[in-house]
Amino acid sequence: MIAPPELVRVSQPRVACDGATDIPGGAALGHPRVWLQIDEHGYVDCGYCDRRFVLIGGPADGTDHGKLPDISEGASPQ
């Protein structure tokens, strides 16, 4: 497996992703905002941009993410 292109550590299990948070120009360069729910695996991947959100202190925090499968279930549009 290949590691995700971007890893974001978060403190809450429900996160929003628009793909443009850190890009100058903002939402025009991103994707529709989706809400993602981190489950018992401790991480979730955005189905649009493959950004991986990892719950700080969760079971996936500090692991080799190149060996973990993609988990993009639970995405819901804003």
The first five atom37 places (N, CA, C, CB, O) and aatype in JSON, in Angstrom:
{
  "aatype": [12, 9, 0, 14, 14, 6, 10, 19, 1, 19, 15, 5, 14, 1, 19, 0, 4, 3, 7, 0, 16, 3, 9, 14, 7, 7, 0, 0, 10, 7, 8, 14, 1, 19, 17, 10, 5, 9, 3, 6, 8, 7, 18, 19, 3, 4, 7, 18, 4, 3, 1, 1, 13, 19, 10, 9, 7, 7, 14, 0, 3, 7, 16, 3, 8, 7, 11, 10, 14, 3, 9, 15, 6, 7, 0, 15, 14, 5],
  "atom_mask": [
    [1, 1, 1, 1, 1],
    [1, 1, 1, 1, 1],
    [1, 1, 1, 1, 1],
    [1, 1, 1, 1, 1],
    [1, 1, 1, 1, 1],
    [1, 1, 1, 1, 1],
    [1, 1, 1, 1, 1],
    [1, 1, 1, 1, 1],
    [1, 1, 1, 1, 1],
    [1, 1, 1, 1, 1],
    [1, 1, 1, 1, 1],
    [1, 1, 1, 1, 1],
    [1, 1, 1, 1, 1],
    [1, 1, 1, 1, 1],
    [1, 1, 1, 1, 1],
    [1, 1, 1, 1, 1],
    [1, 1, 1, 1, 1],
    [1, 1, 1, 1, 1],
    [1, 1, 1, 0, 1],
    [1, 1, 1, 1, 1],
    [1, 1, 1, 1, 1],
    [1, 1, 1, 1, 1],
    [1, 1, 1, 1, 1],
    [1, 1, 1, 1, 1],
    [1, 1, 1, 0, 1],
    [1, 1, 1, 0, 1],
    [1, 1, 1, 1, 1],
    [1, 1, 1, 1, 1],
    [1, 1, 1, 1, 1],
    [1, 1, 1, 0, 1],
    [1, 1, 1, 1, 1],
    [1, 1, 1, 1, 1],
    [1, 1, 1, 1, 1],
    [1, 1, 1, 1, 1],
    [1, 1, 1, 1, 1],
    [1, 1, 1, 1, 1],
    [1, 1, 1, 1, 1],
    [1, 1, 1, 1, 1],
    [1, 1, 1, 1, 1],
    [1, 1, 1, 1, 1],
    [1, 1, 1, 1, 1],
    [1, 1, 1, 0, 1],
    [1, 1, 1, 1, 1],
    [1, 1, 1, 1, 1],
    [1, 1, 1, 1, 1],
    [1, 1, 1, 1, 1],
    [1, 1, 1, 0, 1],
    [1, 1, 1, 1, 1],
    [1, 1, 1, 1, 1],
    [1, 1, 1, 1, 1],
    [1, 1, 1, 1, 1],
    [1, 1, 1, 1, 1],
    [1, 1, 1, 1, 1],
    [1, 1, 1, 1, 1],
    [1, 1, 1, 1, 1],
    [1, 1, 1, 1, 1],
    [1, 1, 1, 0, 1],
    [1, 1, 1, 0, 1],
    [1, 1, 1, 1, 1],
    [1, 1, 1, 1, 1],
    [1, 1, 1, 1, 1],
    [1, 1, 1, 0, 1],
    [1, 1, 1, 1, 1],
    [1, 1, 1, 1, 1],
    [1, 1, 1, 1, 1],
    [1, 1, 1, 0, 1],
    [1, 1, 1, 1, 1],
    [1, 1, 1, 1, 1],
    [1, 1, 1, 1, 1],
    [1, 1, 1, 1, 1],
    [1, 1, 1, 1, 1],
    [1, 1, 1, 1, 1],
    [1, 1, 1, 1, 1],
    [1, 1, 1, 0, 1],
    [1, 1, 1, 1, 1],
    [1, 1, 1, 1, 1],
    [1, 1, 1, 1, 1],
    [1, 1, 1, 1, 1]
  ],
  "atom_positions": [
    [[0.84, -1.19, 0.0], [0.0, 0.0, 0.0], [0.87, 1.24, 0.0], [-0.95, 0.0, 1.21], [2.03, 1.2, 0.41]],
    [[0.31, 2.33, -0.46], [1.02, 3.61, -0.52], [0.47, 4.52, 0.58], [0.86, 4.27, -1.93], [-0.73, 4.57, 0.83]],
    [[1.38, 5.24, 1.22], [0.95, 6.18, 2.27], [0.1, 7.28, 1.66], [2.18, 6.79, 2.99], [0.3, 7.63, 0.5]],
    [[-0.85, 7.84, 2.42], [-1.69, 8.92, 1.9], [-0.84, 10.15, 1.59], [-2.81, 9.29, 2.92], [0.2, 10.35, 2.21]],
    [[-1.28, 10.98, 0.62], [-0.49, 12.14, 0.23], [-0.37, 13.2, 1.32], [-1.08, 12.77, -0.99], [0.62, 13.93, 1.36]],
    [[-1.35, 13.28, 2.18], [-1.31, 14.27, 3.26], [-1.96, 13.69, 4.5], [-2.0, 15.59, 2.84], [-3.04, 13.09, 4.42]],
    [[-1.31, 13.87, 5.63], [-1.8, 13.35, 6.9], [-2.08, 14.53, 7.82], [-0.78, 12.36, 7.55], [-1.22, 15.38, 8.05]],
    [[-3.32, 14.58, 8.36], [-3.71, 15.67, 9.25], [-4.13, 15.05, 10.58], [-4.86, 16.54, 8.63], [-5.07, 14.25, 10.62]],
    [[-3.45, 15.43, 11.65], [-3.81, 14.94, 12.99], [-4.85, 15.89, 13.56], [-2.54, 14.84, 13.93], [-4.66, 17.11, 13.55]],
    [[-5.96, 15.34, 14.07], [-7.06, 16.15, 14.59], [-7.44, 15.68, 15.99], [-8.29, 16.06, 13.64], [-7.16, 14.56, 16.39]],
    [[-8.09, 16.58, 16.73], [-8.47, 16.26, 18.1], [-9.94, 15.86, 18.24], [-8.19, 17.44, 19.0], [-10.35, 15.41, 19.31]],
    [[-10.73, 16.0, 17.19], [-12.15, 15.65, 17.21], [-12.43, 14.57, 16.17], [-13.02, 16.91, 16.95], [-11.8, 14.56, 15.11]],
    [[-13.36, 13.64, 16.44], [-13.64, 12.57, 15.49], [-14.48, 13.0, 14.28], [-14.34, 11.47, 16.2], [-14.59, 12.24, 13.32]],
    [[-15.06, 14.18, 14.31], [-15.83, 14.67, 13.16], [-15.08, 15.85, 12.56], [-17.3, 15.09, 13.57], [-14.82, 16.85, 13.24]],
    [[-14.71, 15.72, 11.27], [-13.91, 16.75, 10.61], [-14.54, 17.14, 9.28], [-12.47, 16.26, 10.4], [-15.27, 16.35, 8.68]],
    [[-14.24, 18.34, 8.83], [-14.69, 18.82, 7.52], [-13.47, 18.93, 6.62], [-15.43, 20.18, 7.63], [-12.39, 19.31, 7.06]],
    [[-13.65, 18.59, 5.35], [-12.58, 18.73, 4.38], [-13.14, 19.39, 3.12], [-11.95, 17.34, 4.04], [-14.19, 19.0, 2.61]],
    [[-12.41, 20.42, 2.63], [-12.79, 21.05, 1.36], [-11.63, 21.0, 0.37], [-13.22, 22.5, 1.59], [-11.73, 21.54, -0.73]],
    [[-10.54, 20.35, 0.75], [-9.4, 20.17, -0.13], [-8.58, 21.41, -0.36], [0.0, 0.0, 0.0], [-7.6, 21.36, -1.1]],
    [[-8.95, 22.53, 0.25], [-8.25, 23.79, -0.04], [-7.89, 24.56, 1.22], [-9.1, 24.65, -0.93], [-7.59, 25.76, 1.13]],
    [[-7.91, 23.93, 2.36], [-7.67, 24.64, 3.61], [-6.35, 25.39, 3.61], [-7.69, 23.66, 4.76], [-6.3, 26.52, 4.08]],
    [[-5.3, 24.79, 3.09], [-3.97, 25.4, 3.12], [-3.51, 25.94, 1.77], [-2.97, 24.39, 3.62], [-2.33, 26.24, 1.6]],
    [[-4.43, 26.07, 0.81], [-4.07, 26.54, -0.52], [-4.46, 28.01, -0.68], [-4.76, 25.68, -1.61], [-5.61, 28.36, -0.42]],
    [[-3.52, 28.87, -1.1], [-3.9, 30.26, -1.39], [-4.94, 30.26, -2.51], [-2.65, 31.12, -1.79], [-4.76, 29.58, -3.52]],
    [[-6.0, 31.0, -2.35], [-7.08, 31.0, -3.33], [-8.3, 30.25, -2.83], [0.0, 0.0, 0.0], [-9.4, 30.4, -3.36]],
    [[-8.08, 29.44, -1.81], [-9.16, 28.8, -1.1], [-10.03, 27.84, -1.88], [0.0, 0.0, 0.0], [-9.55, 27.09, -2.73]],
    [[-11.32, 27.89, -1.58], [-12.29, 26.9, -2.07], [-12.37, 26.79, -3.58], [-13.64, 27.23, -1.54], [-12.76, 25.73, -4.09]],
    [[-12.02, 27.82, -4.31], [-12.07, 27.74, -5.77], [-11.13, 26.66, -6.31], [-11.7, 29.11, -6.39], [-11.33, 26.16, -7.41]],
    [[-10.12, 26.31, -5.54], [-9.16, 25.29, -5.96], [-9.38, 23.95, -5.3], [-7.76, 25.76, -5.68], [-8.65, 23.0, -5.58]],
    [[-10.35, 23.84, -4.44], [-10.58, 22.62, -3.69], [-11.69, 21.76, -4.26], [0.0, 0.0, 0.0], [-11.82, 21.62, -5.48]],
    [[-12.49, 21.19, -3.37], [-13.63, 20.35, -3.74], [-14.79, 20.7, -2.81], [-13.28, 18.81, -3.64], [-14.6, 21.46, -1.86]],
    [[-15.99, 20.17, -3.07], [-17.12, 20.46, -2.18], [-16.77, 20.03, -0.74], [-18.41, 19.74, -2.66], [-16.13, 19.01, -0.53]],
    [[-17.2, 20.82, 0.23], [-16.93, 20.48, 1.63], [-17.72, 19.23, 2.0], [-17.29, 21.67, 2.57], [-18.92, 19.13, 1.74]],
    [[-17.01, 18.3, 2.62], [-17.64, 17.07, 3.13], [-17.29, 16.93, 4.6], [-17.17, 15.82, 2.32], [-16.25, 17.4, 5.06]],
    [[-18.18, 16.29, 5.32], [-17.96, 15.99, 6.73], [-17.59, 14.53, 6.82], [-19.22, 16.32, 7.6], [-18.25, 13.68, 6.22]],
    [[-16.55, 14.23, 7.58], [-16.06, 12.87, 7.73], [-16.09, 12.49, 9.21], [-14.63, 12.73, 7.16], [-15.84, 13.32, 10.08]],
    [[-16.4, 11.25, 9.48], [-16.47, 10.75, 10.85], [-15.39, 9.68, 11.04], [-17.88, 10.17, 11.17], [-15.38, 8.68, 10.33]],
    [[-14.51, 9.91, 11.98], [-13.47, 8.94, 12.3], [-14.1, 7.85, 13.18], [-12.24, 9.62, 13.03], [-14.74, 8.14, 14.19]],
    [[-13.92, 6.6, 12.77], [-14.53, 5.49, 13.5], [-13.51, 4.8, 14.42], [-15.12, 4.47, 12.52], [-12.51, 5.41, 14.79]],
    [[-13.77, 3.56, 14.78], [-12.92, 2.83, 15.73], [-11.51, 2.56, 15.2], [-13.58, 1.53, 16.09], [-10.63, 2.19, 15.97]],
    [[-11.29, 2.74, 13.9], [-9.95, 2.55, 13.34], [-9.03, 3.72, 13.68], [-10.03, 2.37, 11.82], [-7.81, 3.59, 13.64]],
    [[-9.62, 4.87, 14.01], [-8.83, 6.03, 14.4], [-8.43, 6.96, 13.27], [0.0, 0.0, 0.0], [-7.66, 7.89, 13.48]],
    [[-8.95, 6.71, 12.06], [-8.65, 7.58, 10.93], [-9.72, 7.45, 9.86], [-7.26, 7.24, 10.34], [-10.49, 6.49, 9.84]],
    [[-9.75, 8.44, 8.96], [-10.65, 8.41, 7.82], [-9.99, 9.18, 6.69], [-12.06, 9.01, 8.18], [-9.25, 10.13, 6.93]],
    [[-10.25, 8.76, 5.44], [-9.69, 9.41, 4.27], [-10.77, 10.17, 3.52], [-9.02, 8.37, 3.34], [-11.91, 9.71, 3.4]],
    [[-10.42, 11.36, 3.02], [-11.35, 12.12, 2.19], [-11.44, 11.43, 0.83], [-10.89, 13.61, 2.03], [-10.42, 11.14, 0.2]],
    [[-12.65, 11.18, 0.39], [-12.88, 10.52, -0.9], [-12.54, 11.39, -2.09], [0.0, 0.0, 0.0], [-12.4, 10.88, -3.2]],
    [[-12.42, 12.69, -1.89], [-12.08, 13.61, -2.98], [-10.58, 13.78, -3.14], [-12.73, 14.95, -2.74], [-10.04, 13.59, -4.23]],
    [[-9.9, 14.16, -2.06], [-8.48, 14.54, -2.18], [-7.52, 13.57, -1.51], [-8.29, 15.9, -1.58], [-6.31, 13.79, -1.54]],
    [[-8.02, 12.5, -0.91], [-7.22, 11.47, -0.25], [-6.48, 11.95, 1.0], [-6.22, 10.93, -1.21], [-5.62, 11.25, 1.53]],
    [[-6.82, 13.15, 1.48], [-6.24, 13.63, 2.73], [-6.69, 12.68, 3.84], [-6.66, 15.12, 3.03], [-7.87, 12.34, 3.92]],
    [[-5.76, 12.25, 4.69], [-6.1, 11.34, 5.78], [-6.14, 12.11, 7.1], [-5.08, 10.16, 5.87], [-5.19, 12.83, 7.43]],
    [[-7.24, 11.96, 7.83], [-7.42, 12.59, 9.13], [-7.25, 11.51, 10.2], [-8.82, 13.29, 9.24], [-7.94, 10.5, 10.18]],
    [[-6.32, 11.75, 11.13], [-5.99, 10.78, 12.17], [-6.33, 11.4, 13.52], [-4.49, 10.36, 12.12], [-5.92, 12.52, 13.81]],
    [[-7.07, 10.67, 14.32], [-7.45, 11.14, 15.65], [-6.25, 11.05, 16.59], [-8.65, 10.32, 16.21], [-5.67, 9.98, 16.77]],
    [[-5.88, 12.18, 17.17], [-4.75, 12.23, 18.1], [-5.05, 11.31, 19.29], [-4.49, 13.69, 18.58], [-6.1, 11.41, 19.92]],
    [[-4.11, 10.42, 19.57], [-4.29, 9.46, 20.67], [-5.09, 8.24, 20.3], [0.0, 0.0, 0.0], [-5.25, 7.34, 21.12]],
    [[-5.61, 8.19, 19.08], [-6.4, 7.05, 18.62], [-5.51, 5.89, 18.2], [0.0, 0.0, 0.0], [-4.29, 6.0, 18.22]],
    [[-6.12, 4.77, 17.81], [-5.36, 3.56, 17.47], [-4.44, 3.72, 16.26], [-6.31, 2.43, 17.22], [-3.48, 2.97, 16.13]],
    [[-4.7, 4.68, 15.38], [-3.85, 4.86, 14.19], [-2.81, 5.95, 14.37], [-4.71, 5.18, 12.99], [-1.98, 6.16, 13.48]],
    [[-2.84, 6.64, 15.5], [-1.88, 7.72, 15.73], [-0.5, 7.13, 15.97], [-2.32, 8.6, 16.95], [-0.31, 6.32, 16.88]],
    [[0.47, 7.52, 15.16], [1.83, 7.04, 15.32], [2.14, 5.75, 14.6], [0.0, 0.0, 0.0], [3.23, 5.2, 14.77]],
    [[1.22, 5.24, 13.79], [1.47, 4.0, 13.05], [1.97, 4.31, 11.64], [0.19, 3.14, 12.98], [1.96, 5.46, 11.21]],
    [[2.42, 3.28, 10.93], [2.87, 3.41, 9.55], [1.64, 3.42, 8.65], [3.85, 2.24, 9.16], [1.02, 2.38, 8.42]],
    [[1.28, 4.58, 8.14], [0.05, 4.7, 7.36], [0.17, 4.12, 5.96], [-0.34, 6.15, 7.26], [-0.84, 3.98, 5.26]],
    [[1.36, 3.78, 5.54], [1.53, 3.1, 4.27], [1.01, 1.67, 4.3], [0.0, 0.0, 0.0], [0.8, 1.06, 3.25]],
    [[0.8, 1.14, 5.51], [0.32, -0.24, 5.66], [-1.17, -0.33, 5.99], [1.11, -0.94, 6.74], [-1.71, -1.43, 6.11]],
    [[-1.83, 0.81, 6.15], [-3.25, 0.82, 6.5], [-4.11, 0.99, 5.25], [-3.55, 1.95, 7.5], [-3.73, 1.72, 4.34]],
    [[-5.27, 0.32, 5.19], [-6.16, 0.48, 4.03], [-6.86, 1.83, 4.05], [-7.2, -0.65, 4.01], [-6.96, 2.48, 5.09]],
    [[-7.35, 2.25, 2.88], [-8.14, 3.47, 2.8], [-9.48, 3.26, 3.48], [-8.35, 3.91, 1.32], [-10.11, 2.21, 3.33]],
    [[-9.91, 4.26, 4.23], [-11.24, 4.25, 4.86], [-11.9, 5.57, 4.51], [-11.16, 4.03, 6.43], [-11.57, 6.6, 5.1]],
    [[-12.83, 5.55, 3.56], [-13.48, 6.79, 3.16], [-14.98, 6.75, 3.39], [-13.19, 7.09, 1.71], [-15.7, 7.66, 2.97]],
    [[-15.47, 5.72, 4.05], [-16.88, 5.65, 4.36], [-17.24, 6.76, 5.35], [-17.24, 4.26, 4.94], [-16.39, 7.24, 6.1]],
    [[-18.47, 7.15, 5.34], [-18.94, 8.15, 6.28], [-18.86, 9.57, 5.77], [0.0, 0.0, 0.0], [-19.22, 10.5, 6.5]],
    [[-18.41, 9.76, 4.54], [-18.36, 11.12, 4.0], [-19.77, 11.59, 3.7], [-17.48, 11.19, 2.72], [-20.57, 10.86, 3.1]],
    [[-20.08, 12.79, 4.1], [-21.4, 13.34, 3.83], [-21.24, 14.79, 3.39], [-22.32, 13.23, 5.07], [-20.48, 15.54, 4.01]],
    [[-21.94, 15.2, 2.33], [-21.83, 16.59, 1.89], [-22.37, 17.55, 2.94], [-22.56, 16.8, 0.57], [-23.2, 17.17, 3.77]],
    [[-21.9, 18.78, 2.89], [-22.31, 19.79, 3.86], [-23.79, 20.07, 3.79], [-21.53, 21.06, 3.65], [-24.3, 20.9, 4.54]]
  ]
}
